[in-house]
Amino acid sequence: PAFAGILLDLAHDAGLKGIISPTGSGTAALARKMQPSAITLDLGLSDIDGFVLLELLRNDPDTAAIPVHVISGGERADDALALGAAGVTEKPADHAELS
């Protein structure tokens, strides 16, 4: 939640709107409903494997075209890209990388 808040603050500072999904399992439904321009996905979710969510988003016709940028440890970056992530930012990330 704290990291999501930091990302949301950065988005607001850049003049963007954003929504934080409180659960990974509700994210796919929220993305279908809201049709965001992009999704930032931290793979370290408490209720669902982040790779499962990424795969759900990529395989759903309603969300497949939405770019998903993954925030994760470096050892998983290639896996995320192979599943269709638009990009990966490795943790820990500094302010410049997130802006």
Beta strands, then each sheet from edge to edge (+ up, - down):
strand 1: 39-42
strand 2: 68-72
strand 3: 87-90
sheet 1: 1+ 2+ 3+
end
